[in-house]
Each structure stands twice: as C-alpha cells, then as structure tokens.
Amino acid sequence: MTDILSMMPGADTATKEAIKRRIVKRAILKKAIKRKAVKKAVAKKAIKRRVVKKAVKRKAVKKAVAKKAMKRRVVKKAVKRKAVKRRVAKKAVKRRAVKRRVAKKAVKRRAVKKAVKRRAVKRKVAKRK
C-alpha cells in the first residue's frame, strides 16, 4: 500500500490519505463478505444437520411402525392359532360324543339280540311242552 503511494510523488497528503482510506474500506468489505460467506456456510451445515436429524427420526418412526405391524401380525397369528386349537378341541369333543352314541347303540343292539334270543328260547320251550 505504501509502495503505491510513494510512487505518486505529485499527490498531496490528503489525496494519499483518501486513497489509503478507500483501500482499507475495501479490505474491510472483503473481510465482511468473507464473514458472511462463512456464516452462510455454517447456516447451511446447520440446516443439513437438521435435515439429517429429521431423516434419522423418520427412519426411527418407520422402524417403530414396522415393529408395531410385525407385533400385530404375530398377535393375529396367535389368535388364529388359538381359534384353530378351539376348533380342534370342539371336534375332539364331538368325536367323543359320537363314540358314546355309537357305544350306546351297540349296547342297545346287544340287549335287543339277547331279548330276541330269550323269546326264541321261550317259544322253543313252549312248543316242547
């Protein structure tokens, strides 16, 4: 800066001071612009960080939703299993009832056969006399 001013021998000190001030102002402006650029960069980074945080949150929410859905599916399957078990139990009860009925019928059939035999024997005995 002083090199340029010293090379201007014809200029008076006021002009030189004005030029100095202008140069200093420009330097200050440049620094201010740089500061603004840095601030903008910092702000952008902060925004990016926020965006990333939001994305992470979204992923966490998605995972939670997926977990809930899985739980719901598991519960549904368990409910189905219980329903199937109930059906199987009912069928088993029915089978037992049918078996009982069949057994009772068999007993009745045997009783009827015995009665028929007894009658036949009575008739034979009656004919002999």
HELIX and SHEET records of a PDB file:
HELIX    1   1 THR A    2  SER A    6  1                                   5    
HELIX    2   2 THR A   13  ARG A  128  1                                 116    
END                                                                             
